[in-house]
Amino acid sequence: MNSVQEYIDAIAPGHRSLFDRVRGLILEEFPQTSVALSYGMPTYRVDKRRLHIHGVSIYGWGTDRDGGFSSRHPTLISGKATVRLRSTDMAAVTDDELRALIRATLKV
């Protein structure tokens, strides 16, 4: 088993469906993405663009490359270029909004 799958398998059951939702959208939008552990977390790469997913937080996007996500969901922004996704907040976040964030971050 590879290290990425080991990381995913170790995600707490309460967070796994949220992680799978985000991961599925990344792979749907960018099926050519490569994934490897970087900084101890799954990192999805398209050319030189990277998106890090740790538990249920997304790192590595720029405020100029977020598809308008941070302006629509300012309470989910935590620190520099970090989206903290909590299960209680996710009903208000659509897959289309997550796709826009993913596309803006990874589009070359």
Secondary structure, 3 states (H helix, E strand, C coil): CCHHHHHHHCCCHHHHHHHHHHHHHHHHHCCCCEEEEECCEEEEEECCEEEEEECCEEECCCCCCCCCHHHHCHHHECCCCEEECCCCCHHHCCHHHHHHHHHHHHCC
